[in-house]
């Protein structure tokens, strides 16, 4: 059966609308939206009620690569350097050493229980070794889960930066399986070369993006998202062309860009947030269509066994080893171990051995899909519950930002930020004039239990006050926080 472009667009739009509406309805029950998107894709597939036959692994892989690139870039734009600086090395350790240990442990276990060769087992371990940026970003941010001890930036940094390692391991083991004369020791210099080039290109392109956006002076504001999108795609493609890791380059460039001042910053961040969600939905729908549930039935038992081993053995061991170099409490390690969410990325990576013609690639793909579904449903629905159980939850006090003038069509460097005074604030009971408030920031309004107060120097601050503070940079906002909490 052949489909016209109109048929494809009609079907895609219907699936997209159904996915969003279902996530709005069932999301209240605690079911992660990403699992719902996968479910809609499976229901629409050839073995579901939709009857859409889709068996194009190459298209799914291409779409997944594009989607992951944009998701990583969007996540990096929202990553604040002041948040990740204290936990930079623990995040990097988890995203490299942690991924490697997970891949080895799962690989050895799969070799034993599935009667795989060692390389086949290690390939499966590599595919599921990384936590998923889309899953972690969407669940932590959409549910506003507040965590103590810098755990949230640690988890977001790990998930945003560990895909390059998993990608390298997946491609490497696929290469070894399809090339008999290949030597595993050839991969060591290749790893350092890819990561070095990727990191260098990320730094260079991050600075280039800032300079270009601030200096090109385009006449139409709508061209800025198109320009940055072109630079993102160029960063990924060119880095891969020169034997670097494109995913790493994209993530580093976005973190650098997101922590610099550039025009249309708020509107560009919103644009990429929306596009990232669109890419997540399309990616999960496509991967849901690609799966044939009847082929999963024979591997359910093994899938459950490997899933449980990954969640309760491999992930905790890799986290405890990786974090042993840092002073971190047992509760923190246990929670990081639990937030080992697997998402669409392992399914995308599982298409590489499929396209390469690896002998047991179909079985690997179905097992990986089952592992992802188990992880999202079991871990994704219990993140808040486990955080409460470990006494790691706290109110999410991240400030609400309102970009002045943005919705009226012009730029303004000033941002209106809402800050709520909690028990830990040293400003409670003090007058505004007694605070060491930065000169470039101003308290313009106080929301006091629904009653609005116009402040002056003699105004005494009270617990629960919501301060509307006008500031012009993240550096000034950091000074404001010090004045209120130190």
DOLUM-96167 format. One record per residue (C-alpha): residue in one letter; chain; x, y, z. Coordinates in steps of 0.001 Angstrom, whole numbers, plus 500000, padded with zeros to 6 digits. Example, Ala and Ser with C-alpha at 12.3 -4.5 7.8 and 13.67 -1.06 7.14 Angstrom:
REM DOLUM-96167
(rec 'a'; 'A'; (512300; 495500; 507800))
(rec 's'; 'A'; (513670; 498940; 507140))
END
This chain:
REM DOLUM-96167
(rec 'x'; 'A'; (500000; 500000; 500000))
(rec 'x'; 'A'; (501426; 503378; 499002))
(rec 'x'; 'A'; (500747; 506631; 500831))
(rec 'x'; 'A'; (500656; 510144; 499407))
(rec 'x'; 'A'; (502284; 513028; 501236))
(rec 'x'; 'A'; (498784; 514211; 502185))
(rec 'x'; 'A'; (498057; 510837; 503795))
(rec 'x'; 'A'; (501303; 510965; 505768))
(rec 'x'; 'A'; (500671; 514532; 506964))
(rec 'x'; 'A'; (497087; 513708; 507944))
(rec 'x'; 'A'; (498141; 510620; 509900))
(rec 'x'; 'A'; (501050; 512431; 511580))
(rec 'x'; 'A'; (498855; 515354; 512663))
(rec 'x'; 'A'; (496179; 513043; 514087))
(rec 'x'; 'A'; (498747; 510996; 516036))
(rec 'x'; 'A'; (500367; 514177; 517316))
(rec 'x'; 'A'; (497082; 515618; 518575))
(rec 'x'; 'A'; (496007; 512312; 520136))
(rec 'x'; 'A'; (499369; 511980; 521921))
(rec 'x'; 'A'; (499190; 515456; 523428))
(rec 'x'; 'A'; (495548; 515092; 524521))
(rec 'x'; 'A'; (496181; 511675; 526073))
(rec 'x'; 'A'; (499266; 512930; 527915))
(rec 'x'; 'A'; (497158; 515794; 529308))
(rec 'x'; 'A'; (494478; 513387; 530550))
(rec 'x'; 'A'; (496398; 510324; 531730))
(rec 'x'; 'A'; (499412; 512338; 532879))
(rec 'x'; 'A'; (497394; 513271; 535967))
(rec 'x'; 'A'; (497518; 509614; 536986))
(rec 'x'; 'A'; (501310; 509795; 537168))
(rec 'x'; 'A'; (501988; 507992; 533887))
(rec 'x'; 'A'; (505003; 509620; 532143))
(rec 'x'; 'A'; (504081; 511353; 528886))
(rec 'x'; 'A'; (506906; 509586; 527068))
(rec 'x'; 'A'; (505407; 506170; 527827))
(rec 'x'; 'A'; (502061; 507393; 526528))
(rec 'x'; 'A'; (503651; 508565; 523273))
(rec 'x'; 'A'; (505218; 505141; 522820))
(rec 'x'; 'A'; (501874; 503519; 523534))
(rec 'x'; 'A'; (500066; 505648; 520942))
(rec 'x'; 'A'; (502685; 504704; 518348))
(rec 'x'; 'A'; (502285; 501001; 519127))
(rec 'x'; 'A'; (498470; 501229; 518965))
(rec 'x'; 'A'; (498696; 503001; 515614))
(rec 'x'; 'A'; (501098; 500356; 514246))
(rec 'x'; 'A'; (500354; 497398; 512028))
(rec 'x'; 'A'; (499510; 495184; 515013))
(rec 'x'; 'A'; (497395; 497842; 516719))
(rec 'x'; 'A'; (494073; 499437; 515927))
(rec 'x'; 'A'; (495639; 501911; 513462))
(rec 'x'; 'A'; (497015; 499288; 511092))
(rec 'x'; 'A'; (499912; 501514; 509936))
(rec 'x'; 'A'; (502762; 499323; 508696))
(rec 'x'; 'A'; (506156; 500888; 509360))
(rec 'x'; 'A'; (509375; 498901; 509156))
(rec 'x'; 'A'; (511952; 501485; 508104))
(rec 'x'; 'A'; (514788; 501395; 510630))
(rec 'x'; 'A'; (516890; 503862; 508639))
(rec 'x'; 'A'; (514170; 506538; 508719))
(rec 'x'; 'A'; (513643; 505937; 512448))
(rec 'x'; 'A'; (517377; 506228; 513078))
(rec 'x'; 'A'; (517654; 509442; 511037))
(rec 'x'; 'A'; (514692; 511020; 512808))
(rec 'x'; 'A'; (516053; 509902; 516174))
(rec 'x'; 'A'; (519464; 511432; 515464))
(rec 'x'; 'A'; (517925; 514772; 514477))
(rec 'x'; 'A'; (515600; 514704; 517480))
(rec 'x'; 'A'; (518377; 513860; 519934))
(rec 'x'; 'A'; (520528; 516688; 518550))
(rec 'x'; 'A'; (517781; 519250; 519131))
(rec 'x'; 'A'; (516841; 517818; 522546))
(rec 'x'; 'A'; (520464; 518007; 523718))
(rec 'x'; 'A'; (520771; 521575; 522424))
(rec 'x'; 'A'; (517554; 522651; 524160))
(rec 'x'; 'A'; (518622; 521009; 527415))
(rec 'x'; 'A'; (522019; 522681; 527252))
(rec 'x'; 'A'; (520439; 526118; 526711))
(rec 'x'; 'A'; (518571; 525760; 530007))
(rec 'x'; 'A'; (521629; 524528; 531932))
(rec 'x'; 'A'; (522986; 527217; 534221))
(rec 'x'; 'A'; (526756; 527194; 534755))
(rec 'x'; 'A'; (526412; 528312; 538375))
(rec 'x'; 'A'; (524291; 525195; 539008))
(rec 'x'; 'A'; (526568; 522649; 537362))
(rec 'x'; 'A'; (529924; 524155; 538362))
(rec 'x'; 'A'; (529909; 522621; 541878))
(rec 'x'; 'A'; (528989; 519176; 540519))
(rec 'x'; 'A'; (530807; 519259; 537169))
(rec 'x'; 'A'; (533259; 516431; 537824))
(rec 'x'; 'A'; (530767; 514104; 539452))
(rec 'x'; 'A'; (528486; 514558; 536420))
(rec 'x'; 'A'; (531340; 513929; 533995))
(rec 'x'; 'A'; (532401; 510834; 535959))
(rec 'x'; 'A'; (528883; 509389; 535815))
(rec 'x'; 'A'; (528586; 510124; 532096))
(rec 'x'; 'A'; (531864; 508388; 531214))
(rec 'x'; 'A'; (533040; 505868; 533810))
(rec 'x'; 'A'; (529480; 505190; 534951))
(rec 'x'; 'A'; (528285; 504457; 531410))
(rec 'x'; 'A'; (531283; 502204; 530751))
(rec 'x'; 'A'; (530754; 500154; 533936))
(rec 'x'; 'A'; (527029; 499799; 533215))
(rec 'x'; 'A'; (527735; 498596; 529680))
(rec 'x'; 'A'; (530256; 496004; 530871))
(rec 'x'; 'A'; (528067; 494636; 533683))
(rec 'x'; 'A'; (524918; 494377; 531550))
(rec 'x'; 'A'; (526996; 492920; 528714))
(rec 'x'; 'A'; (528444; 490165; 530898))
(rec 'x'; 'A'; (525038; 489363; 532380))
(rec 'x'; 'A'; (523388; 489240; 528933))
(rec 'x'; 'A'; (526171; 486988; 527653))
(rec 'x'; 'A'; (525450; 484560; 530471))
(rec 'x'; 'A'; (521624; 484477; 530431))
(rec 'x'; 'A'; (521022; 484869; 526670))
(rec 'x'; 'A'; (523815; 482632; 525375))
(rec 'x'; 'A'; (525174; 485596; 523429))
(rec 'x'; 'A'; (528776; 485899; 522387))
(rec 'x'; 'A'; (530742; 488327; 524518))
(rec 'x'; 'A'; (530638; 491022; 521835))
(rec 'x'; 'A'; (526882; 490606; 521345))
(rec 'x'; 'A'; (526312; 490930; 525080))
(rec 'x'; 'A'; (528544; 494002; 525289))
(rec 'x'; 'A'; (526671; 495548; 522362))
(rec 'x'; 'A'; (523377; 495158; 524226))
(rec 'x'; 'A'; (524984; 496617; 527353))
(rec 'x'; 'A'; (526346; 499598; 525405))
(rec 'x'; 'A'; (522959; 500367; 523851))
(rec 'x'; 'A'; (521198; 500638; 527240))
(rec 'x'; 'A'; (524126; 502106; 529170))
(rec 'x'; 'A'; (523161; 505787; 529131))
(rec 'x'; 'A'; (520346; 507597; 530893))
(rec 'x'; 'A'; (518065; 509456; 528529))
(rec 'x'; 'A'; (518161; 513257; 528347))
(rec 'x'; 'A'; (514607; 513555; 527009))
(rec 'x'; 'A'; (513194; 511361; 529776))
(rec 'x'; 'A'; (515136; 512991; 532632))
(rec 'x'; 'A'; (514594; 516587; 531453))
(rec 'x'; 'A'; (510879; 516125; 530807))
(rec 'x'; 'A'; (510037; 514276; 534033))
(rec 'x'; 'A'; (512147; 516361; 536439))
(rec 'x'; 'A'; (511126; 519680; 534899))
(rec 'x'; 'A'; (507488; 518991; 534082))
(rec 'x'; 'A'; (506785; 517661; 537590))
(rec 'x'; 'A'; (508901; 520419; 539243))
(rec 'x'; 'A'; (510706; 517886; 541413))
(rec 'x'; 'A'; (512885; 519787; 543877))
(rec 'x'; 'A'; (515924; 517907; 545200))
(rec 'x'; 'A'; (518500; 518629; 547883))
(rec 'x'; 'A'; (522286; 518556; 547592))
(rec 'x'; 'A'; (522506; 519638; 543939))
(rec 'x'; 'A'; (521045; 516315; 542816))
(rec 'x'; 'A'; (518882; 517764; 540071))
(rec 'x'; 'A'; (521728; 519508; 538167))
(rec 'x'; 'A'; (523828; 516349; 538670))
(rec 'x'; 'A'; (521166; 514173; 537045))
(rec 'x'; 'A'; (520496; 516627; 534225))
(rec 'x'; 'A'; (524218; 517058; 533489))
(rec 'x'; 'A'; (524728; 513299; 533461))
(rec 'x'; 'A'; (521792; 512637; 531140))
(rec 'x'; 'A'; (522768; 515477; 528820))
(rec 'x'; 'A'; (526404; 514438; 528506))
(rec 'x'; 'A'; (526406; 510622; 528637))
(rec 'x'; 'A'; (524927; 509898; 525203))
(rec 'x'; 'A'; (528297; 510491; 523442))
(rec 'x'; 'A'; (529907; 507680; 525479))
(rec 'x'; 'A'; (527029; 505270; 524836))
(rec 'x'; 'A'; (527046; 506195; 521140))
(rec 'x'; 'A'; (530772; 505505; 520877))
(rec 'x'; 'A'; (530452; 502123; 522598))
(rec 'x'; 'A'; (527454; 501118; 520457))
(rec 'x'; 'A'; (529136; 502021; 517174))
(rec 'x'; 'A'; (532404; 500415; 518291))
(rec 'x'; 'A'; (530909; 497035; 519248))
(rec 'x'; 'A'; (528793; 497057; 516069))
(rec 'x'; 'A'; (531988; 497660; 514095))
(rec 'x'; 'A'; (533778; 494787; 515853))
(rec 'x'; 'A'; (530886; 492409; 515164))
(rec 'x'; 'A'; (530752; 493236; 511467))
(rec 'x'; 'A'; (534526; 493301; 510847))
(rec 'x'; 'A'; (536289; 490079; 511754))
(rec 'x'; 'A'; (539802; 491460; 511541))
(rec 'x'; 'A'; (539084; 494469; 513764))
(rec 'x'; 'A'; (541031; 494811; 517009))
(rec 'x'; 'A'; (539446; 496191; 520172))
(rec 'x'; 'A'; (542637; 498112; 520949))
(rec 'x'; 'A'; (542060; 500209; 517839))
(rec 'x'; 'A'; (539110; 501755; 519644))
(rec 'x'; 'A'; (541123; 503363; 522452))
(rec 'x'; 'A'; (542813; 506099; 520370))
(rec 'x'; 'A'; (539571; 506490; 518408))
(rec 'x'; 'A'; (537699; 507253; 521668))
(rec 'x'; 'A'; (540089; 509983; 522766))
(rec 'x'; 'A'; (540147; 511433; 519257))
(rec 'x'; 'A'; (536347; 511596; 519010))
(rec 'x'; 'A'; (535858; 513103; 522452))
(rec 'x'; 'A'; (538673; 515638; 522056))
(rec 'x'; 'A'; (537453; 516847; 518676))
(rec 'x'; 'A'; (533855; 516915; 519927))
(rec 'x'; 'A'; (534751; 518974; 523009))
(rec 'x'; 'A'; (536929; 521387; 520995))
(rec 'x'; 'A'; (534243; 521885; 518339))
(rec 'x'; 'A'; (531657; 522436; 521070))
(rec 'x'; 'A'; (533694; 525217; 522668))
(rec 'x'; 'A'; (534477; 526850; 519311))
(rec 'x'; 'A'; (530940; 526686; 517951))
(rec 'x'; 'A'; (529434; 527880; 521242))
(rec 'x'; 'A'; (531514; 531059; 521045))
(rec 'x'; 'A'; (530828; 531419; 517325))
(rec 'x'; 'A'; (527067; 531190; 517923))
(rec 'x'; 'A'; (527177; 533965; 520526))
(rec 'x'; 'A'; (529182; 536254; 518244))
(rec 'x'; 'A'; (527051; 535586; 515159))
(rec 'x'; 'A'; (523701; 536103; 516933))
(rec 'x'; 'A'; (524834; 539368; 518537))
(rec 'x'; 'A'; (526528; 540842; 515476))
(rec 'x'; 'A'; (524685; 539729; 512355))
(rec 'x'; 'A'; (521731; 542167; 512899))
(rec 'x'; 'A'; (519031; 540364; 510925))
(rec 'x'; 'A'; (516075; 542491; 509860))
(rec 'x'; 'A'; (513479; 539830; 510686))
(rec 'x'; 'A'; (513364; 538435; 514231))
(rec 'x'; 'A'; (511933; 535160; 512910))
(rec 'x'; 'A'; (515208; 534426; 511116))
(rec 'x'; 'A'; (517165; 534018; 514369))
(rec 'x'; 'A'; (515687; 530581; 515202))
(rec 'x'; 'A'; (516409; 529459; 511628))
(rec 'x'; 'A'; (519983; 530743; 511870))
(rec 'x'; 'A'; (520699; 529029; 515177))
(rec 'x'; 'A'; (519110; 525795; 513926))
(rec 'x'; 'A'; (521426; 525868; 510925))
(rec 'x'; 'A'; (524432; 526345; 513221))
(rec 'x'; 'A'; (523293; 523477; 515469))
(rec 'x'; 'A'; (522961; 521090; 512519))
(rec 'x'; 'A'; (526320; 522298; 511150))
(rec 'x'; 'A'; (527981; 521685; 514524))
(rec 'x'; 'A'; (526742; 518099; 514638))
(rec 'x'; 'A'; (527381; 517235; 510990))
(rec 'x'; 'A'; (530775; 518906; 510621))
(rec 'x'; 'A'; (532060; 517430; 513899))
(rec 'x'; 'A'; (531115; 513949; 512700))
(rec 'x'; 'A'; (532715; 514676; 509342))
(rec 'x'; 'A'; (536092; 515368; 510980))
(rec 'x'; 'A'; (535819; 512214; 513158))
(rec 'x'; 'A'; (534548; 513940; 516278))
(rec 'x'; 'A'; (531550; 513205; 518481))
(rec 'x'; 'A'; (528733; 515413; 517213))
(rec 'x'; 'A'; (526428; 514896; 520202))
(rec 'x'; 'A'; (529124; 516089; 522609))
(rec 'x'; 'A'; (529853; 519122; 520429))
(rec 'x'; 'A'; (526186; 520127; 520292))
(rec 'x'; 'A'; (525696; 519817; 524060))
(rec 'x'; 'A'; (528843; 521775; 524978))
(rec 'x'; 'A'; (528059; 524522; 522441))
(rec 'x'; 'A'; (524533; 524901; 523833))
(rec 'x'; 'A'; (525755; 525150; 527439))
(rec 'x'; 'A'; (528225; 527875; 526419))
(rec 'x'; 'A'; (525559; 529742; 524431))
(rec 'x'; 'A'; (522966; 529435; 527193))
(rec 'x'; 'A'; (525305; 531011; 529751))
(rec 'x'; 'A'; (526140; 534047; 527613))
(rec 'x'; 'A'; (524082; 537164; 526988))
(rec 'x'; 'A'; (522687; 537332; 523464))
(rec 'x'; 'A'; (519748; 539066; 521824))
(rec 'x'; 'A'; (516363; 537323; 521636))
(rec 'x'; 'A'; (517604; 534923; 524323))
(rec 'x'; 'A'; (514225; 534279; 525912))
(rec 'x'; 'A'; (512366; 533835; 522625))
(rec 'x'; 'A'; (515042; 531471; 521276))
(rec 'x'; 'A'; (514925; 529395; 524464))
(rec 'x'; 'A'; (511154; 529100; 524157))
(rec 'x'; 'A'; (511447; 528179; 520491))
(rec 'x'; 'A'; (513868; 525326; 521194))
(rec 'x'; 'A'; (511838; 524151; 524173))
(rec 'x'; 'A'; (508813; 523772; 521900))
(rec 'x'; 'A'; (510788; 522135; 519101))
(rec 'x'; 'A'; (512427; 519741; 521583))
(rec 'x'; 'A'; (508996; 518612; 522796))
(rec 'x'; 'A'; (507857; 518159; 519204))
(rec 'x'; 'A'; (510957; 516071; 518485))
(rec 'x'; 'A'; (510371; 513951; 521601))
(rec 'x'; 'A'; (506782; 513220; 520582))
(rec 'x'; 'A'; (507657; 512425; 516961))
(rec 'x'; 'A'; (510593; 510262; 518019))
(rec 'x'; 'A'; (508565; 508191; 520490))
(rec 'x'; 'A'; (505652; 507863; 518062))
(rec 'x'; 'A'; (507972; 506686; 515286))
(rec 'x'; 'A'; (509736; 504195; 517530))
(rec 'x'; 'A'; (506360; 502934; 518751))
(rec 'x'; 'A'; (505326; 502338; 515123))
(rec 'x'; 'A'; (508588; 500496; 514492))
(rec 'x'; 'A'; (507882; 497910; 517189))
(rec 'x'; 'A'; (505899; 494740; 516533))
(rec 'x'; 'A'; (504407; 493597; 519878))
(rec 'x'; 'A'; (504145; 489980; 518694))
(rec 'x'; 'A'; (507940; 489881; 518312))
(rec 'x'; 'A'; (508350; 491081; 521895))
(rec 'x'; 'A'; (506363; 488242; 523449))
(rec 'x'; 'A'; (509161; 485625; 523189))
(rec 'x'; 'A'; (511670; 487946; 524917))
(rec 'x'; 'A'; (509462; 489218; 527756))
(rec 'x'; 'A'; (511012; 486863; 530318))
(rec 'x'; 'A'; (514578; 487733; 529384))
(rec 'x'; 'A'; (513622; 491402; 529050))
(rec 'x'; 'A'; (512295; 491477; 532615))
(rec 'x'; 'A'; (515412; 489716; 533917))
(rec 'x'; 'A'; (517836; 492111; 532192))
(rec 'x'; 'A'; (515710; 495143; 533149))
(rec 'x'; 'A'; (515788; 494182; 536813))
(rec 'x'; 'A'; (519531; 493529; 536659))
(rec 'x'; 'A'; (520114; 496925; 535026))
(rec 'x'; 'A'; (517913; 498807; 537513))
(rec 'x'; 'A'; (518881; 497066; 540747))
(rec 'x'; 'A'; (522452; 495858; 540119))
(rec 'x'; 'A'; (524330; 497428; 537187))
(rec 'x'; 'A'; (523167; 501019; 537639))
(rec 'x'; 'A'; (523723; 501129; 541430))
(rec 'x'; 'A'; (527196; 499546; 541132))
(rec 'x'; 'A'; (528240; 502037; 538436))
(rec 'x'; 'A'; (526909; 504964; 540490))
(rec 'x'; 'A'; (528540; 503864; 543743))
(rec 'x'; 'A'; (531896; 503328; 541992))
(rec 'x'; 'A'; (531646; 506586; 540024))
(rec 'x'; 'A'; (530667; 508663; 543055))
(rec 'x'; 'A'; (533177; 507016; 545402))
(rec 'x'; 'A'; (535623; 509793; 544438))
(rec 'x'; 'A'; (533331; 512431; 545977))
(rec 'x'; 'A'; (531897; 513105; 549421))
(rec 'x'; 'A'; (528272; 512147; 548847))
(rec 'x'; 'A'; (525772; 510634; 551286))
(rec 'x'; 'A'; (524308; 507156; 550938))
(rec 'x'; 'A'; (520838; 508619; 550282))
(rec 'x'; 'A'; (522178; 510706; 547388))
(rec 'x'; 'A'; (523856; 507685; 545815))
(rec 'x'; 'A'; (520708; 505608; 546168))
(rec 'x'; 'A'; (518591; 508276; 544495))
(rec 'x'; 'A'; (521027; 508806; 541623))
(rec 'x'; 'A'; (521010; 505032; 541187))
(rec 'x'; 'A'; (517225; 505046; 540905))
(rec 'x'; 'A'; (517083; 507874; 538359))
(rec 'x'; 'A'; (518645; 505700; 535673))
(rec 'x'; 'A'; (515856; 506431; 533223))
(rec 'x'; 'A'; (516130; 504850; 529799))
(rec 'x'; 'A'; (514200; 506495; 526968))
(rec 'x'; 'A'; (514134; 506707; 523206))
(rec 'x'; 'A'; (517912; 506989; 522784))
(rec 'x'; 'A'; (518641; 503283; 523462))
(rec 'x'; 'A'; (515929; 502360; 520937))
(rec 'x'; 'A'; (517538; 504667; 518367))
(rec 'x'; 'A'; (520957; 503163; 519126))
(rec 'x'; 'A'; (519458; 499680; 518703))
(rec 'x'; 'A'; (518794; 500502; 515043))
(rec 'x'; 'A'; (522554; 500678; 514350))
(rec 'x'; 'A'; (523134; 496892; 514591))
(rec 'x'; 'A'; (519846; 496384; 512689))
(rec 'x'; 'A'; (521117; 498407; 509741))
(rec 'x'; 'A'; (524597; 496855; 510001))
(rec 'x'; 'A'; (523125; 493355; 509692))
(rec 'x'; 'A'; (524301; 492038; 513067))
(rec 'x'; 'A'; (523023; 488473; 513445))
(rec 'x'; 'A'; (520899; 488881; 516605))
(rec 'x'; 'A'; (520000; 492541; 516059))
(rec 'x'; 'A'; (516218; 491902; 515979))
(rec 'x'; 'A'; (516330; 490176; 519344))
(rec 'x'; 'A'; (518509; 492947; 520760))
(rec 'x'; 'A'; (516092; 495600; 519469))
(rec 'x'; 'A'; (513060; 493968; 521106))
(rec 'x'; 'A'; (514863; 493461; 524410))
(rec 'x'; 'A'; (516011; 497100; 524394))
(rec 'x'; 'A'; (512460; 498301; 523734))
(rec 'x'; 'A'; (511177; 496247; 526645))
(rec 'x'; 'A'; (513928; 497580; 528938))
(rec 'x'; 'A'; (513021; 501159; 528017))
(rec 'x'; 'A'; (509321; 500572; 528640))
(rec 'x'; 'A'; (510060; 498966; 532019))
(rec 'x'; 'A'; (512384; 501799; 533050))
(rec 'x'; 'A'; (509988; 504592; 532120))
(rec 'x'; 'A'; (507011; 502933; 533802))
(rec 'x'; 'A'; (508775; 501731; 536960))
(rec 'x'; 'A'; (511336; 504473; 537600))
(rec 'x'; 'A'; (509621; 507367; 535842))
(rec 'x'; 'A'; (506463; 507072; 537944))
(rec 'x'; 'A'; (508260; 506851; 541287))
(rec 'x'; 'A'; (510888; 509622; 541194))
(rec 'x'; 'A'; (508968; 511871; 543603))
(rec 'x'; 'A'; (508003; 508941; 545840))
(rec 'x'; 'A'; (511610; 507719; 546184))
(rec 'x'; 'A'; (512876; 511265; 546787))
(rec 'x'; 'A'; (510366; 511657; 549630))
(rec 'x'; 'A'; (511284; 508244; 551043))
(rec 'x'; 'A'; (514983; 509168; 551096))
(rec 'x'; 'A'; (514181; 512603; 552573))
(rec 'x'; 'A'; (515706; 514368; 549568))
(rec 'x'; 'A'; (512660; 516338; 548403))
(rec 'x'; 'A'; (512466; 520058; 548840))
(rec 'x'; 'A'; (510285; 522804; 547490))
(rec 'x'; 'A'; (511371; 523880; 544027))
(rec 'x'; 'A'; (512358; 527498; 544671))
(rec 'x'; 'A'; (513759; 528199; 541233))
(rec 'x'; 'A'; (512635; 531729; 540350))
(rec 'x'; 'A'; (509896; 532447; 537847))
(rec 'x'; 'A'; (511174; 534769; 535135))
(rec 'x'; 'A'; (509263; 537304; 533060))
(rec 'x'; 'A'; (511162; 538934; 530191))
(rec 'x'; 'A'; (510056; 542555; 530080))
(rec 'x'; 'A'; (508838; 543728; 526691))
(rec 'x'; 'A'; (509320; 540392; 524950))
(rec 'x'; 'A'; (505641; 539821; 524192))
(rec 'x'; 'A'; (505360; 543366; 522832))
(rec 'x'; 'A'; (507929; 542733; 520123))
(rec 'x'; 'A'; (511144; 544245; 521455))
(rec 'x'; 'A'; (514141; 543131; 523461))
(rec 'x'; 'A'; (514957; 544139; 526986))
(rec 'x'; 'A'; (517872; 543027; 529110))
(rec 'x'; 'A'; (515770; 543489; 532258))
(rec 'x'; 'A'; (514024; 540446; 533669))
(rec 'x'; 'A'; (511324; 540373; 536326))
(rec 'x'; 'A'; (511979; 537482; 538723))
(rec 'x'; 'A'; (509648; 536127; 541396))
(rec 'x'; 'A'; (511452; 535077; 544600))
(rec 'x'; 'A'; (509639; 533629; 547627))
(rec 'x'; 'A'; (511081; 534097; 551110))
(rec 'x'; 'A'; (511257; 530778; 553006))
(rec 'x'; 'A'; (512208; 529887; 556593))
(rec 'x'; 'A'; (515882; 529792; 555637))
(rec 'x'; 'A'; (515914; 533395; 554406))
(rec 'x'; 'A'; (517958; 535758; 556563))
(rec 'x'; 'A'; (515999; 538692; 555110))
(rec 'x'; 'A'; (512821; 537813; 557038))
(rec 'x'; 'A'; (512185; 540482; 559672))
(rec 'x'; 'A'; (514579; 542980; 558108))
(rec 'x'; 'A'; (513760; 546193; 556305))
(rec 'x'; 'A'; (514730; 546485; 552665))
(rec 'x'; 'A'; (517179; 549291; 553404))
(rec 'x'; 'A'; (519132; 546952; 555717))
(rec 'x'; 'A'; (519699; 544369; 552960))
(rec 'x'; 'A'; (522951; 544316; 550997))
(rec 'x'; 'A'; (520951; 544538; 547783))
(rec 'x'; 'A'; (522837; 545029; 544485))
(rec 'x'; 'A'; (522357; 548498; 543010))
(rec 'x'; 'A'; (521398; 547150; 539580))
(rec 'x'; 'A'; (518397; 545243; 540999))
(rec 'x'; 'A'; (515127; 546554; 542408))
(rec 'x'; 'A'; (512200; 545098; 544373))
(rec 'x'; 'A'; (509231; 546536; 542484))
(rec 'x'; 'A'; (506338; 544683; 544171))
(rec 'x'; 'A'; (505622; 542297; 547057))
(rec 'x'; 'A'; (502858; 539698; 546974))
(rec 'x'; 'A'; (501923; 539151; 550631))
(rec 'x'; 'A'; (499258; 536428; 550878))
(rec 'x'; 'A'; (497417; 537822; 547878))
(rec 'x'; 'A'; (497737; 541447; 548989))
(rec 'x'; 'A'; (500128; 543526; 546925))
(rec 'x'; 'A'; (502494; 545870; 548716))
(rec 'x'; 'A'; (504439; 548664; 547043))
(rec 'x'; 'A'; (507782; 548510; 548881))
(rec 'x'; 'A'; (510043; 551249; 550122))
(rec 'x'; 'A'; (513224; 551222; 552166))
(rec 'x'; 'A'; (511342; 550868; 555453))
(rec 'x'; 'A'; (509249; 547890; 554370))
(rec 'x'; 'A'; (509785; 544897; 556697))
(rec 'x'; 'A'; (510003; 541575; 554839))
(rec 'x'; 'A'; (507967; 538654; 556118))
(rec 'x'; 'A'; (508060; 534877; 555656))
(rec 'x'; 'A'; (506144; 533841; 552541))
(rec 'x'; 'A'; (506561; 537173; 550789))
(rec 'x'; 'A'; (506862; 536834; 547042))
(rec 'x'; 'A'; (509229; 539509; 545809))
(rec 'x'; 'A'; (509031; 540734; 542223))
(rec 'x'; 'A'; (512647; 541708; 541561))
(rec 'x'; 'A'; (513827; 543495; 538425))
(rec 'x'; 'A'; (517344; 542460; 537402))
(rec 'x'; 'A'; (519384; 542522; 534199))
(rec 'x'; 'A'; (521632; 539446; 534397))
(rec 'x'; 'A'; (522142; 536076; 536064))
(rec 'x'; 'A'; (525136; 537528; 537910))
(rec 'x'; 'A'; (522928; 540190; 539480))
(rec 'x'; 'A'; (520317; 537551; 540348))
(rec 'x'; 'A'; (522998; 535557; 542173))
(rec 'x'; 'A'; (523840; 538663; 544226))
(rec 'x'; 'A'; (520139; 539110; 545029))
(rec 'x'; 'A'; (519955; 535531; 546318))
(rec 'x'; 'A'; (523002; 536124; 548508))
(rec 'x'; 'A'; (521370; 539232; 549955))
(rec 'x'; 'A'; (518222; 537284; 550810))
(rec 'x'; 'A'; (519780; 534052; 552061))
(rec 'x'; 'A'; (523191; 534849; 553576))
END
